[in-house]
Amino acid sequence: MSEIGTYLVSWEAMQKGSSEPLPMRPFDTKIEAEAYIIGCADVIVINSKSKLNVADVVKDFVITSVEG
């Protein structure tokens, strides 16, 4: 298991006014990173005061491959 992980999940909408996505956390597999994103999107949709679609929120997250 790598210390920094192989896949880094970042969130584009997290930091308003920034052109760079905010790194959230690393994962060893892409499927773990994808599951994390879906979980985060679910929480955002459930807690939102406006009607959001999970599929639209998921698009704000980015997975990048990290060489460790």
Steps between C-alpha positions, in 0.01 A plus 500: 500500500649832390518786748375763256268275302476451128190710429434845642144631528461877466191721505470786252209677674649489850703820489306789348703730277776246445582351162666199664303207645554453874669166578295291741663161554694221326389143430682184399249404232286695256186315610554621859541857372180471295305361797626786719382755241153346486480509880607864511249591227222322692577701814505827306166424330331389823618806693439754224225757541445499124414201283821349367560196284768253617623455141559876469683523834726204411628700200661750744740232625823405325710184532866534409756223489792563737841345445648398832 
